[in-house]
């Protein structure tokens, strides 16, 4: 999506989390201090999310199935569903959405660990575990994001 902001064109994704609040970015001051503030919010949230993921991965260990990674990805998907709903209904600010969605949840969930763990299982000959992991991740994460949206809508509407 191409938006005209203060006489300059900026490219924003057509789909995804940033697309949900690109309309509010369009009306915001995109000066350097404003951009630095947004980057700072993402960085602060990112340090929190990454620390939480590290703590959970240290606490939940596994021998044959990466339960910690699938747990953070499923929980993160659910929470991101709630955040995305809140953004789409203008219930939270762009800054809070960046802090929570891009920062905390973006660094809390992990596609890279999922990818490496899948490869490790395949290299160890655990094709059934790798297949289950793939199916569960690509089924549960979107379902939980959708449930987060639905439950968030019900909670925020009442």
N, C-alpha and C positions, 0 to 999 in steps of 0.2 A: 504494500500500500504506500503510495507516495502522497505525502501531506505537505502543503505549503505553510511554513511557519516563519513569521516575520520576514517575508520576502525570499526565504530560502526553502528549497525542497529537501525534505528528510524522508528517508525510507524506513518504514515500519512494517513489521510482519503482517501478513494478511490473516494468519491464524496464530494461535498460541496466546500465552499469558499477556505479553506486551500489547497485543492487538486489543485486548479488552479495555485498556485505558489510554490508547493512543489519542482518543478524542480529547482527553484532558491535557495531554502533553501539547496538543496543537494550540491550546489557549494559554499555555504557561510561558513564562519568560525563559527562553533557552540560553540565557547568558552563561558565560563560563562559571561564575560563582554558583549559579543554579545547577549546572551540570555537575560541578564538583560536589555539591551537597547531595545530589542523587547518587553519585558514585560512592560517596561516603556512607550513605544509608545502606546501599547494597553490600559494601565491604563489611560494615558492622554486622549486618544480618548474616552475611556469609561466614564470618568468624564464629558466630553463635551456632549456626546450623552445622558447620563442619565439626565443631567441638562436641555437639550433641551426638552426631553420627559416630565420631571416634569413641565416645564414652559407651554408646550402645554396642558397637562392634567389639569393644574390649570386654564388656560385660557378658554378651551372648556369644559364646564360641561354638564352633561346629567342627565335626569330623567329616561328614559326607554331604551336608546340605547347608548352604549359606543362609540360615534363617535370619541373621541380623540384617543382611542387605535387603532381603525381600521385605522384612518388617519395616525398615525405614522407608523403603520405596512405597509400600502400601499406605503407611501412616501419612507420609508426605503427600501422596496423591489425594488422600481424603481431605487433609487440611488445605491443600491448594484448591480443591473444589470449592471449599467454603470461602477462601480468599477471592477466588475468581468471581464467585457470585456477588460478593460484597463490592468488588470493583465494578462489575457490570451494572449494579443498581446504585452506584455512586454512594455507597454506605461508608466507604473508607477513602482516604485521600490517596493521590498518586504516590506520595512519599511513603505512606504506610504500606501500600501495595508493593512498592519496590523493596522496602525493608523486609516484609514478611514473605512475599512470593518469590521474588528473584533472589534476595539475600538468604534468609533463613531456610526456606523450603528448597530453593535451588541448590544450596550446598549440603543440605541434610540428605536429600535423595541423591542417588548415585548411579548413573548409567555405566560409568567406567568400571566400578567394582563389579557390577552385574556382568559386564562383558568379560572381564578377566576371569571371574569365578566360573563362568560358563565354559570358557576355553580350558581352564584347569580341569574341570570335571570331564570334559571330552578327552583331554590328553591322558587322564588317569583311567580312561575306559568306562567312565560312569555315564554312558549315553542316556540311560533312563533317567537318572537324576538331572542331567543337563536338560533333557526334554521337558521334564516336569517343571523345572525352574523357569525355562522359557515360557511355557504355557501359563504357569501361575502368574508370572510377572506381567506378561502382556494381556492377561485376562483380568487379574485382580486390580492392577493399578488404574486402568480406565474406569472400571466399575466403581472403585472406591472414590475416584475423583467425581464421578457422576453422583454417587450417594452423598458425598460431601456437599455438592451443589444442592441436591434435593433437601437434605436435612437442614443445611444452612438456610435455605429458603423458608422452610417451615418454622425454624426457630426465630429467624429475623422478622417473619411476617406476624408472629403472635405477640 
